[in-house]
Amino acid sequence: MPDVTVGVLALQGAFSEHVQLLRAAAEELSLKGAPAQPSPRWRFLEVRTPQELALCDALILPGGESTAISLVAARSGLLEPLRDFVKVLRRPTWGTCAGLILLAESANRTKKGGQDLIGGLDVRVNRNHFGRQTESFQANLNLSFLGDTVDKSANEPYRCVFIRAPVVERILPHRDGVQTEEESREATIVAPSKAPADELAEKETRAEVEVMATLPTQTPALQQNQAHEHRGTEDVIAVKQGNVFGISFHPELTADPRIHVWWLQEVLQAVERRHQFEIADKSAP
């Protein structure tokens, strides 16, 4: 297994906390790995330039202020390289809270020109869905996708920290015209379209959006929050589409590495798929 470099976008927000949990997760994986299958050598990198991004096999977009992150990315020449990384090359990318907003193809409650999106997830997000900073809350949820990633059972609740968090309001269909349709909505912005680089990236792009976790609207912390509109029975708070993963909450603000362990396993699988694809492509007549 070759070395694997995982970057954390370090323009604003809780990037250092992600790096700490990535190191803990890599240690967990090393202890768990089979003796006959040596673990890769992980490298974790704070990304601030296009040159640093080009070194990465995978990337985390941290929680913070999505508007500030997009503005700094644009000014530092990173916005287009980020779009290429996520949507053209289709490298494994994970966004938490603000990162989920940036990875959405559509976001509402946003002034035109107020911020840019990277895109990659065929969803519309509702920004600041749960209200203001003072209305932040925590909820213990069972995240079934974790499985037995570490010694802790998947049945042990995960402490999810929500701070001015978005939710996935709609999963967008794979059809021509949906971008124009979304852009015509009031106070809604969309990410620019990008063509995938090759067949493997195209396959990831056309994958269906999977709902990975929801938050019941009857959660006690939500019932105390008068700013939240309690529509339906649950809010979608985690989605995955191919190699792109987004969640509403902040795992980096806990000491629990389980989601980072799970995601690093996803990264390893994606790196291996890319490796096998490139070998087959080179050997093709």
JOZIBEL-V495822 format. One record per backbone hydrogen bond with DSSP energy under -1.0 kcal/mol. CO is the residue of the C=O (numbers start at 0). NH is the residue of the N-H. Records with the same first field share a line. If there is no record, write none. Layout:
CO: NH / NH
//
This chain:
3: 42
4: 56 / 57
5: 44
6: 59
7: 46
12: 14
14: 18
15: 19
16: 20
17: 21
18: 22
19: 23
20: 24
21: 25
22: 26
23: 27
24: 28
25: 29
26: 30
27: 31
28: 32
33: 36
40: 3
42: 5
44: 7
46: 9
48: 52
49: 53
51: 54
52: 55
57: 6
58: 93
59: 8
60: 95
62: 13
64: 68
65: 69
66: 70
67: 71
68: 72
69: 73
70: 74
71: 75
72: 77 / 78
73: 76
77: 81
78: 82
79: 83
80: 84
81: 85
82: 86
83: 87 / 88
84: 90
87: 196
91: 58
92: 244
93: 60
94: 246
95: 98
96: 100
97: 101
98: 102
100: 103
101: 117 / 118
102: 120
104: 190
105: 124
106: 188
110: 113
120: 104 / 122
121: 171
122: 105
123: 168 / 169
124: 107
125: 166
127: 130
131: 134
132: 135
136: 161
138: 159
140: 157
142: 145
143: 146
145: 148
152: 155
157: 140
159: 138
160: 249
161: 136
164: 128 / 129
166: 125
169: 123
172: 174
174: 177
176: 180
177: 181
178: 182
179: 183
181: 184
184: 187
186: 109
188: 106
197: 201
198: 202
199: 203
200: 204
201: 205
209: 239
212: 236 / 237
214: 234
215: 218
218: 221 / 222
219: 223
221: 224
224: 227
228: 230
232: 216
234: 214
235: 167
236: 247
237: 211 / 212
238: 245
239: 209
240: 243
242: 92
243: 240
244: 94
245: 238
246: 96
249: 252
250: 253
256: 260
257: 261
258: 262
259: 263
260: 264
261: 265
262: 266
263: 267
264: 268
265: 269
266: 270
267: 271
268: 272
269: 273
270: 274
271: 275
272: 276
273: 277
274: 278
275: 279
276: 280
277: 281
278: 282
//
